[in-house]
Amino acid sequence: MKQLGAVVATNYVYLNPVTTIIFAWLILSEQITVYFLLGTALILIGMYLADQAKPQ
């Protein structure tokens, strides 16, 4: 965390639902619905925007 910083390290926590969806699809053969895709897109867009907002 010292090298990445708190904001960057915290952003990786938001990837947990995305990886859960992928592994549920691969291992449990769960159906990928439009809500899963929409949620994943919103998470990734939010992470991108948060990364762009940090001071350089």
N, CA, C and O atoms as a Tripos MOL2 file, in Angstrom:
@<TRIPOS>MOLECULE
protein
  224   223    56     0     0
PROTEIN
NO_CHARGES

@<TRIPOS>ATOM
      1 N           0.8170   -1.1790    0.0000 N.3       1 MET1
      2 CA          0.0000    0.0000    0.0000 C.3       1 MET1
      3 C           0.8690    1.2530    0.0000 C.2       1 MET1
      4 O           0.4680    2.2930   -0.5240 O.2       1 MET1
      5 N           2.0410    1.1520    0.5800 N.am      2 LYS2
      6 CA          2.9210    2.3110    0.5980 C.3       2 LYS2
      7 C           3.3460    2.6940   -0.8140 C.2       2 LYS2
      8 O           3.4580    3.8790   -1.1270 O.2       2 LYS2
      9 N           3.5810    1.7100   -1.6590 N.am      3 GLN3
     10 CA          4.0180    1.9940   -3.0210 C.3       3 GLN3
     11 C           2.8670    2.4310   -3.9180 C.2       3 GLN3
     12 O           3.0320    3.3400   -4.7320 O.2       3 GLN3
     13 N           1.7100    1.8020   -3.7850 N.am      4 LEU4
     14 CA          0.5700    2.1210   -4.6430 C.3       4 LEU4
     15 C          -0.1800    3.3620   -4.1860 C.2       4 LEU4
     16 O          -0.6550    4.1470   -5.0070 O.2       4 LEU4
     17 N          -0.2810    3.5310   -2.9070 N.am      5 GLY5
     18 CA         -1.1120    4.6080   -2.3750 C.3       5 GLY5
     19 C          -2.4770    4.0600   -2.0070 C.2       5 GLY5
     20 O          -2.9210    3.0490   -2.5510 O.2       5 GLY5
     21 N          -3.1260    4.7230   -1.0940 N.am      6 ALA6
     22 CA         -4.4080    4.2420   -0.5700 C.3       6 ALA6
     23 C          -5.4980    4.2370   -1.6300 C.2       6 ALA6
     24 O          -6.2930    3.3000   -1.6860 O.2       6 ALA6
     25 N          -5.5500    5.2590   -2.4670 N.am      7 VAL7
     26 CA         -6.6280    5.3600   -3.4630 C.3       7 VAL7
     27 C          -6.5040    4.2500   -4.4950 C.2       7 VAL7
     28 O          -7.4980    3.6040   -4.8280 O.2       7 VAL7
     29 N          -5.3150    4.0220   -4.9990 N.am      8 VAL8
     30 CA         -5.1230    2.9820   -6.0110 C.3       8 VAL8
     31 C          -5.3850    1.6060   -5.4120 C.2       8 VAL8
     32 O          -6.0410    0.7720   -6.0370 O.2       8 VAL8
     33 N          -4.8840    1.3660   -4.2180 N.am      9 ALA9
     34 CA         -5.0970    0.0710   -3.5690 C.3       9 ALA9
     35 C          -6.5820   -0.1690   -3.2950 C.2       9 ALA9
     36 O          -7.0660   -1.2920   -3.4430 O.2       9 ALA9
     37 N          -7.2910    0.8580   -2.9030 N.am     10 THR10
     38 CA         -8.7190    0.7270   -2.6270 C.3      10 THR10
     39 C          -9.5020    0.4760   -3.9060 C.2      10 THR10
     40 O         -10.5110   -0.2290   -3.8730 O.2      10 THR10
     41 N          -9.0730    1.0260   -5.0200 N.am     11 ASN11
     42 CA         -9.7650    0.7980   -6.2870 C.3      11 ASN11
     43 C          -9.7630   -0.6750   -6.6730 C.2      11 ASN11
     44 O         -10.7050   -1.1410   -7.3150 O.2      11 ASN11
     45 N          -8.7240   -1.4200   -6.2960 N.am     12 TYR12
     46 CA         -8.6840   -2.8310   -6.6300 C.3      12 TYR12
     47 C          -9.7390   -3.6330   -5.8770 C.2      12 TYR12
     48 O         -10.0970   -4.7270   -6.3130 O.2      12 TYR12
     49 N         -10.2390   -3.1260   -4.7760 N.am     13 VAL13
     50 CA        -11.3110   -3.7980   -4.0420 C.3      13 VAL13
     51 C         -12.5650   -3.8720   -4.9150 C.2      13 VAL13
     52 O         -13.3430   -4.8200   -4.8100 O.2      13 VAL13
     53 N         -12.7540   -2.8850   -5.7640 N.am     14 TYR14
     54 CA        -13.9370   -2.8630   -6.6170 C.3      14 TYR14
     55 C         -13.8840   -3.9150   -7.7230 C.2      14 TYR14
     56 O         -14.8930   -4.1470   -8.3890 O.2      14 TYR14
     57 N         -12.7520   -4.5450   -7.9310 N.am     15 LEU15
     58 CA        -12.6630   -5.6250   -8.9170 C.3      15 LEU15
     59 C         -13.2070   -6.9460   -8.3880 C.2      15 LEU15
     60 O         -13.4210   -7.8730   -9.1690 O.2      15 LEU15
     61 N         -13.4340   -7.0550   -7.0970 N.am     16 ASN16
     62 CA        -13.9460   -8.3040   -6.5190 C.3      16 ASN16
     63 C         -15.2520   -8.7640   -7.1600 C.2      16 ASN16
     64 O         -15.3540   -9.9420   -7.5030 O.2      16 ASN16
     65 N         -16.2560   -7.9080   -7.3430 N.am     17 PRO17
     66 CA        -17.4880   -8.3960   -7.9870 C.3      17 PRO17
     67 C         -17.2580   -8.8630   -9.4240 C.2      17 PRO17
     68 O         -17.8980   -9.8090   -9.8830 O.2      17 PRO17
     69 N         -16.3570   -8.2060  -10.1240 N.am     18 VAL18
     70 CA        -16.0790   -8.5910  -11.5110 C.3      18 VAL18
     71 C         -15.4470   -9.9820  -11.5540 C.2      18 VAL18
     72 O         -15.8550  -10.8240  -12.3540 O.2      18 VAL18
     73 N         -14.4640  -10.2240  -10.7050 N.am     19 THR19
     74 CA        -13.8410  -11.5500  -10.6880 C.3      19 THR19
     75 C         -14.8120  -12.6200  -10.1890 C.2      19 THR19
     76 O         -14.7540  -13.7650  -10.6360 O.2      19 THR19
     77 N         -15.6900  -12.2570   -9.2790 N.am     20 THR20
     78 CA        -16.6960  -13.2060   -8.8020 C.3      20 THR20
     79 C         -17.6280  -13.6210   -9.9280 C.2      20 THR20
     80 O         -17.9640  -14.7990  -10.0510 O.2      20 THR20
     81 N         -18.0470  -12.6770  -10.7430 N.am     21 ILE21
     82 CA        -18.9210  -12.9810  -11.8760 C.3      21 ILE21
     83 C         -18.2110  -13.9020  -12.8680 C.2      21 ILE21
     84 O         -18.8000  -14.8620  -13.3620 O.2      21 ILE21
     85 N         -16.9550  -13.6070  -13.1540 N.am     22 ILE22
     86 CA        -16.2020  -14.4200  -14.1170 C.3      22 ILE22
     87 C         -16.0340  -15.8420  -13.6030 C.2      22 ILE22
     88 O         -16.2690  -16.7980  -14.3410 O.2      22 ILE22
     89 N         -15.6280  -15.9930  -12.3400 N.am     23 PHE23
     90 CA        -15.4310  -17.3350  -11.7990 C.3      23 PHE23
     91 C         -16.7540  -18.0780  -11.6240 C.2      23 PHE23
     92 O         -16.7900  -19.2980  -11.7820 O.2      23 PHE23
     93 N         -17.8260  -17.3840  -11.3050 N.am     24 ALA24
     94 CA        -19.1380  -18.0360  -11.2050 C.3      24 ALA24
     95 C         -19.5620  -18.5650  -12.5630 C.2      24 ALA24
     96 O         -20.1640  -19.6350  -12.6550 O.2      24 ALA24
     97 N         -19.2530  -17.8250  -13.6150 N.am     25 TRP25
     98 CA        -19.5710  -18.2610  -14.9700 C.3      25 TRP25
     99 C         -18.7200  -19.4670  -15.3610 C.2      25 TRP25
    100 O         -19.2270  -20.4410  -15.9170 O.2      25 TRP25
    101 N         -17.4120  -19.3920  -15.0630 N.am     26 LEU26
    102 CA        -16.5130  -20.4700  -15.4590 C.3      26 LEU26
    103 C         -16.7160  -21.7410  -14.6400 C.2      26 LEU26
    104 O         -16.7630  -22.8380  -15.1970 O.2      26 LEU26
    105 N         -16.8360  -21.6010  -13.3360 N.am     27 ILE27
    106 CA        -16.8600  -22.7690  -12.4520 C.3      27 ILE27
    107 C         -18.2660  -23.2860  -12.2050 C.2      27 ILE27
    108 O         -18.4970  -24.4950  -12.2160 O.2      27 ILE27
    109 N         -19.2050  -22.3760  -11.9820 N.am     28 LEU28
    110 CA        -20.5630  -22.7770  -11.6240 C.3      28 LEU28
    111 C         -21.5380  -22.7600  -12.7950 C.2      28 LEU28
    112 O         -22.7090  -23.1060  -12.6380 O.2      28 LEU28
    113 N         -21.0600  -22.3600  -13.9580 N.am     29 SER29
    114 CA        -21.8970  -22.2700  -15.1730 C.3      29 SER29
    115 C         -23.0940  -21.3450  -14.9830 C.2      29 SER29
    116 O         -24.1830  -21.6130  -15.4920 O.2      29 SER29
    117 N         -22.8880  -20.2650  -14.2520 N.am     30 GLU30
    118 CA        -23.9610  -19.2770  -14.0560 C.3      30 GLU30
    119 C         -24.1930  -18.5140  -15.3570 C.2      30 GLU30
    120 O         -23.2730  -18.3100  -16.1490 O.2      30 GLU30
    121 N         -25.4180  -18.1050  -15.5540 N.am     31 GLN31
    122 CA        -25.7670  -17.3030  -16.7160 C.3      31 GLN31
    123 C         -25.2650  -15.8730  -16.5180 C.2      31 GLN31
    124 O         -25.4160  -15.2930  -15.4430 O.2      31 GLN31
    125 N         -24.6750  -15.3240  -17.5560 N.am     32 ILE32
    126 CA        -24.2760  -13.9210  -17.5400 C.3      32 ILE32
    127 C         -25.4700  -13.1260  -18.0780 C.2      32 ILE32
    128 O         -25.8710  -13.2850  -19.2310 O.2      32 ILE32
    129 N         -26.0180  -12.2830  -17.2300 N.am     33 THR33
    130 CA        -27.1800  -11.4930  -17.6350 C.3      33 THR33
    131 C         -26.7490  -10.0750  -17.9970 C.2      33 THR33
    132 O         -25.6040   -9.6790  -17.7820 O.2      33 THR33
    133 N         -27.6760   -9.3380  -18.5390 N.am     34 VAL34
    134 CA        -27.4010   -7.9540  -18.9010 C.3      34 VAL34
    135 C         -27.0840   -7.1260  -17.6560 C.2      34 VAL34
    136 O         -26.3340   -6.1530  -17.7320 O.2      34 VAL34
    137 N         -27.6480   -7.5080  -16.5160 N.am     35 TYR35
    138 CA        -27.3600   -6.7820  -15.2770 C.3      35 TYR35
    139 C         -25.9150   -7.0060  -14.8260 C.2      35 TYR35
    140 O         -25.2680   -6.0890  -14.3200 O.2      35 TYR35
    141 N         -25.4170   -8.2280  -15.0110 N.am     36 PHE36
    142 CA        -24.0140   -8.4890  -14.7070 C.3      36 PHE36
    143 C         -23.1100   -7.6450  -15.5920 C.2      36 PHE36
    144 O         -22.1480   -7.0380  -15.1200 O.2      36 PHE36
    145 N         -23.4280   -7.6150  -16.8660 N.am     37 LEU37
    146 CA        -22.6140   -6.8400  -17.8090 C.3      37 LEU37
    147 C         -22.6890   -5.3470  -17.5230 C.2      37 LEU37
    148 O         -21.6770   -4.6490  -17.5850 O.2      37 LEU37
    149 N         -23.8700   -4.8610  -17.2140 N.am     38 LEU38
    150 CA        -24.0270   -3.4430  -16.8960 C.3      38 LEU38
    151 C         -23.2710   -3.0940  -15.6220 C.2      38 LEU38
    152 O         -22.5870   -2.0720  -15.5680 O.2      38 LEU38
    153 N         -23.3870   -3.9190  -14.6130 N.am     39 GLY39
    154 CA        -22.6740   -3.6820  -13.3660 C.3      39 GLY39
    155 C         -21.1690   -3.7070  -13.5550 C.2      39 GLY39
    156 O         -20.4540   -2.8780  -12.9940 O.2      39 GLY39
    157 N         -20.6860   -4.6620  -14.3500 N.am     40 THR40
    158 CA        -19.2560   -4.7470  -14.6340 C.3      40 THR40
    159 C         -18.7760   -3.5060  -15.3640 C.2      40 THR40
    160 O         -17.7240   -2.9570  -15.0380 O.2      40 THR40
    161 N         -19.5440   -3.0640  -16.3490 N.am     41 ALA41
    162 CA        -19.1710   -1.8600  -17.0950 C.3      41 ALA41
    163 C         -19.1310   -0.6410  -16.1780 C.2      41 ALA41
    164 O         -18.2120    0.1730  -16.2740 O.2      41 ALA41
    165 N         -20.1060   -0.5070  -15.3020 N.am     42 LEU42
    166 CA        -20.1290    0.6350  -14.3890 C.3      42 LEU42
    167 C         -18.9460    0.6080  -13.4210 C.2      42 LEU42
    168 O         -18.3590    1.6470  -13.1210 O.2      42 LEU42
    169 N         -18.6030   -0.5750  -12.9420 N.am     43 ILE43
    170 CA        -17.4550   -0.7010  -12.0380 C.3      43 ILE43
    171 C         -16.1720   -0.3030  -12.7570 C.2      43 ILE43
    172 O         -15.3730    0.4640  -12.2200 O.2      43 ILE43
    173 N         -15.9690   -0.8210  -13.9710 N.am     44 LEU44
    174 CA        -14.7460   -0.5190  -14.7070 C.3      44 LEU44
    175 C         -14.6610    0.9500  -15.1070 C.2      44 LEU44
    176 O         -13.5830    1.5420  -15.0650 O.2      44 LEU44
    177 N         -15.7840    1.5390  -15.4920 N.am     45 ILE45
    178 CA        -15.8000    2.9640  -15.8270 C.3      45 ILE45
    179 C         -15.4940    3.7920  -14.5840 C.2      45 ILE45
    180 O         -14.7330    4.7570  -14.6520 O.2      45 ILE45
    181 N         -16.0770    3.4230  -13.4590 N.am     46 GLY46
    182 CA        -15.8130    4.1450  -12.2200 C.3      46 GLY46
    183 C         -14.3530    4.0500  -11.8040 C.2      46 GLY46
    184 O         -13.7730    5.0280  -11.3310 O.2      46 GLY46
    185 N         -13.7580    2.8730  -11.9800 N.am     47 MET47
    186 CA        -12.3410    2.7230  -11.6530 C.3      47 MET47
    187 C         -11.4770    3.5630  -12.5760 C.2      47 MET47
    188 O         -10.5030    4.1740  -12.1350 O.2      47 MET47
    189 N         -11.8250    3.5960  -13.8480 N.am     48 TYR48
    190 CA        -11.0770    4.4080  -14.8080 C.3      48 TYR48
    191 C         -11.1660    5.8850  -14.4620 C.2      48 TYR48
    192 O         -10.1600    6.5950  -14.4710 O.2      48 TYR48
    193 N         -12.3690    6.3440  -14.1590 N.am     49 LEU49
    194 CA        -12.5560    7.7570  -13.8270 C.3      49 LEU49
    195 C         -11.8400    8.1260  -12.5300 C.2      49 LEU49
    196 O         -11.2710    9.2120  -12.4210 O.2      49 LEU49
    197 N         -11.8660    7.2340  -11.5580 N.am     50 ALA50
    198 CA        -11.1590    7.5010  -10.3120 C.3      50 ALA50
    199 C          -9.6590    7.5710  -10.5360 C.2      50 ALA50
    200 O          -8.9700    8.3730   -9.9040 O.2      50 ALA50
    201 N          -9.1530    6.7360  -11.4310 N.am     51 ASP51
    202 CA         -7.7210    6.7590  -11.7310 C.3      51 ASP51
    203 C          -7.3350    8.0310  -12.4690 C.2      51 ASP51
    204 O          -6.2470    8.5660  -12.2550 O.2      51 ASP51
    205 N          -8.2080    8.5140  -13.3280 N.am     52 GLN52
    206 CA         -7.9190    9.7420  -14.0850 C.3      52 GLN52
    207 C          -7.9900   10.9800  -13.2140 C.2      52 GLN52
    208 O          -7.3490   11.9850  -13.5220 O.2      52 GLN52
    209 N          -8.7530   10.9310  -12.1380 N.am     53 ALA53
    210 CA         -8.9570   12.0930  -11.2920 C.3      53 ALA53
    211 C          -7.7990   12.3330  -10.3340 C.2      53 ALA53
    212 O          -7.6990   13.4150   -9.7560 O.2      53 ALA53
    213 N          -6.9190   11.3460  -10.1510 N.am     54 LYS54
    214 CA         -5.8300   11.5290   -9.1990 C.3      54 LYS54
    215 C          -4.8140   12.5410   -9.7220 C.2      54 LYS54
    216 O          -4.5540   12.5950  -10.9240 O.2      54 LYS54
    217 N          -4.2430   13.3380   -8.8300 N.am     55 PRO55
    218 CA         -3.2550   14.3200   -9.2670 C.3      55 PRO55
    219 C          -1.9830   13.6510   -9.7480 C.2      55 PRO55
    220 O          -1.5270   12.6660   -9.1680 O.2      55 PRO55
    221 N          -1.4250   14.1820  -10.7910 N.am     56 GLN56
    222 CA         -0.1930   13.6240  -11.3850 C.3      56 GLN56
    223 C           1.0300   14.2460  -10.7820 C.2      56 GLN56
    224 O           2.1490   13.8990  -11.1590 O.2      56 GLN56
@<TRIPOS>BOND
     1     1     2 1
     2     2     3 1
     3     3     4 2
     4     3     5 am
     5     5     6 1
     6     6     7 1
     7     7     8 2
     8     7     9 am
     9     9    10 1
    10    10    11 1
    11    11    12 2
    12    11    13 am
    13    13    14 1
    14    14    15 1
    15    15    16 2
    16    15    17 am
    17    17    18 1
    18    18    19 1
    19    19    20 2
    20    19    21 am
    21    21    22 1
    22    22    23 1
    23    23    24 2
    24    23    25 am
    25    25    26 1
    26    26    27 1
    27    27    28 2
    28    27    29 am
    29    29    30 1
    30    30    31 1
    31    31    32 2
    32    31    33 am
    33    33    34 1
    34    34    35 1
    35    35    36 2
    36    35    37 am
    37    37    38 1
    38    38    39 1
    39    39    40 2
    40    39    41 am
    41    41    42 1
    42    42    43 1
    43    43    44 2
    44    43    45 am
    45    45    46 1
    46    46    47 1
    47    47    48 2
    48    47    49 am
    49    49    50 1
    50    50    51 1
    51    51    52 2
    52    51    53 am
    53    53    54 1
    54    54    55 1
    55    55    56 2
    56    55    57 am
    57    57    58 1
    58    58    59 1
    59    59    60 2
    60    59    61 am
    61    61    62 1
    62    62    63 1
    63    63    64 2
    64    63    65 am
    65    65    66 1
    66    66    67 1
    67    67    68 2
    68    67    69 am
    69    69    70 1
    70    70    71 1
    71    71    72 2
    72    71    73 am
    73    73    74 1
    74    74    75 1
    75    75    76 2
    76    75    77 am
    77    77    78 1
    78    78    79 1
    79    79    80 2
    80    79    81 am
    81    81    82 1
    82    82    83 1
    83    83    84 2
    84    83    85 am
    85    85    86 1
    86    86    87 1
    87    87    88 2
    88    87    89 am
    89    89    90 1
    90    90    91 1
    91    91    92 2
    92    91    93 am
    93    93    94 1
    94    94    95 1
    95    95    96 2
    96    95    97 am
    97    97    98 1
    98    98    99 1
    99    99   100 2
   100    99   101 am
   101   101   102 1
   102   102   103 1
   103   103   104 2
   104   103   105 am
   105   105   106 1
   106   106   107 1
   107   107   108 2
   108   107   109 am
   109   109   110 1
   110   110   111 1
   111   111   112 2
   112   111   113 am
   113   113   114 1
   114   114   115 1
   115   115   116 2
   116   115   117 am
   117   117   118 1
   118   118   119 1
   119   119   120 2
   120   119   121 am
   121   121   122 1
   122   122   123 1
   123   123   124 2
   124   123   125 am
   125   125   126 1
   126   126   127 1
   127   127   128 2
   128   127   129 am
   129   129   130 1
   130   130   131 1
   131   131   132 2
   132   131   133 am
   133   133   134 1
   134   134   135 1
   135   135   136 2
   136   135   137 am
   137   137   138 1
   138   138   139 1
   139   139   140 2
   140   139   141 am
   141   141   142 1
   142   142   143 1
   143   143   144 2
   144   143   145 am
   145   145   146 1
   146   146   147 1
   147   147   148 2
   148   147   149 am
   149   149   150 1
   150   150   151 1
   151   151   152 2
   152   151   153 am
   153   153   154 1
   154   154   155 1
   155   155   156 2
   156   155   157 am
   157   157   158 1
   158   158   159 1
   159   159   160 2
   160   159   161 am
   161   161   162 1
   162   162   163 1
   163   163   164 2
   164   163   165 am
   165   165   166 1
   166   166   167 1
   167   167   168 2
   168   167   169 am
   169   169   170 1
   170   170   171 1
   171   171   172 2
   172   171   173 am
   173   173   174 1
   174   174   175 1
   175   175   176 2
   176   175   177 am
   177   177   178 1
   178   178   179 1
   179   179   180 2
   180   179   181 am
   181   181   182 1
   182   182   183 1
   183   183   184 2
   184   183   185 am
   185   185   186 1
   186   186   187 1
   187   187   188 2
   188   187   189 am
   189   189   190 1
   190   190   191 1
   191   191   192 2
   192   191   193 am
   193   193   194 1
   194   194   195 1
   195   195   196 2
   196   195   197 am
   197   197   198 1
   198   198   199 1
   199   199   200 2
   200   199   201 am
   201   201   202 1
   202   202   203 1
   203   203   204 2
   204   203   205 am
   205   205   206 1
   206   206   207 1
   207   207   208 2
   208   207   209 am
   209   209   210 1
   210   210   211 1
   211   211   212 2
   212   211   213 am
   213   213   214 1
   214   214   215 1
   215   215   216 2
   216   215   217 am
   217   217   218 1
   218   218   219 1
   219   219   220 2
   220   219   221 am
   221   221   222 1
   222   222   223 1
   223   223   224 2
@<TRIPOS>SUBSTRUCTURE
     1 MET1         2 RESIDUE 1 A MET
     2 LYS2         6 RESIDUE 1 A LYS
     3 GLN3        10 RESIDUE 1 A GLN
     4 LEU4        14 RESIDUE 1 A LEU
     5 GLY5        18 RESIDUE 1 A GLY
     6 ALA6        22 RESIDUE 1 A ALA
     7 VAL7        26 RESIDUE 1 A VAL
     8 VAL8        30 RESIDUE 1 A VAL
     9 ALA9        34 RESIDUE 1 A ALA
    10 THR10       38 RESIDUE 1 A THR
    11 ASN11       42 RESIDUE 1 A ASN
    12 TYR12       46 RESIDUE 1 A TYR
    13 VAL13       50 RESIDUE 1 A VAL
    14 TYR14       54 RESIDUE 1 A TYR
    15 LEU15       58 RESIDUE 1 A LEU
    16 ASN16       62 RESIDUE 1 A ASN
    17 PRO17       66 RESIDUE 1 A PRO
    18 VAL18       70 RESIDUE 1 A VAL
    19 THR19       74 RESIDUE 1 A THR
    20 THR20       78 RESIDUE 1 A THR
    21 ILE21       82 RESIDUE 1 A ILE
    22 ILE22       86 RESIDUE 1 A ILE
    23 PHE23       90 RESIDUE 1 A PHE
    24 ALA24       94 RESIDUE 1 A ALA
    25 TRP25       98 RESIDUE 1 A TRP
    26 LEU26      102 RESIDUE 1 A LEU
    27 ILE27      106 RESIDUE 1 A ILE
    28 LEU28      110 RESIDUE 1 A LEU
    29 SER29      114 RESIDUE 1 A SER
    30 GLU30      118 RESIDUE 1 A GLU
    31 GLN31      122 RESIDUE 1 A GLN
    32 ILE32      126 RESIDUE 1 A ILE
    33 THR33      130 RESIDUE 1 A THR
    34 VAL34      134 RESIDUE 1 A VAL
    35 TYR35      138 RESIDUE 1 A TYR
    36 PHE36      142 RESIDUE 1 A PHE
    37 LEU37      146 RESIDUE 1 A LEU
    38 LEU38      150 RESIDUE 1 A LEU
    39 GLY39      154 RESIDUE 1 A GLY
    40 THR40      158 RESIDUE 1 A THR
    41 ALA41      162 RESIDUE 1 A ALA
    42 LEU42      166 RESIDUE 1 A LEU
    43 ILE43      170 RESIDUE 1 A ILE
    44 LEU44      174 RESIDUE 1 A LEU
    45 ILE45      178 RESIDUE 1 A ILE
    46 GLY46      182 RESIDUE 1 A GLY
    47 MET47      186 RESIDUE 1 A MET
    48 TYR48      190 RESIDUE 1 A TYR
    49 LEU49      194 RESIDUE 1 A LEU
    50 ALA50      198 RESIDUE 1 A ALA
    51 ASP51      202 RESIDUE 1 A ASP
    52 GLN52      206 RESIDUE 1 A GLN
    53 ALA53      210 RESIDUE 1 A ALA
    54 LYS54      214 RESIDUE 1 A LYS
    55 PRO55      218 RESIDUE 1 A PRO
    56 GLN56      222 RESIDUE 1 A GLN
